[in-house]
């Protein structure tokens, strides 16, 4: 995978964060809330690491 493709895919993944946040606000998630929280935490970690490697991509 080349650098441009990697950047494009990670930025696309980052754009999905709002969906997870909106999903977390729904009252009827039940046990799924744990998985959504975990996904948000892992997404934040991924983005931190991505911005360490590609600081020019930081918003």
Number of C-alpha atoms within 10 A of each C-alpha: 5 6 8 8 10 12 14 11 11 14 14 11 13 14 10 12 15 11 9 14 13 9 16 18 10 10 8 10 13 8 8 12 17 11 12 16 15 12 14 17 12 12 17 14 12 15 17 14 12 17 14 12 10 12 11 8 11 10 5
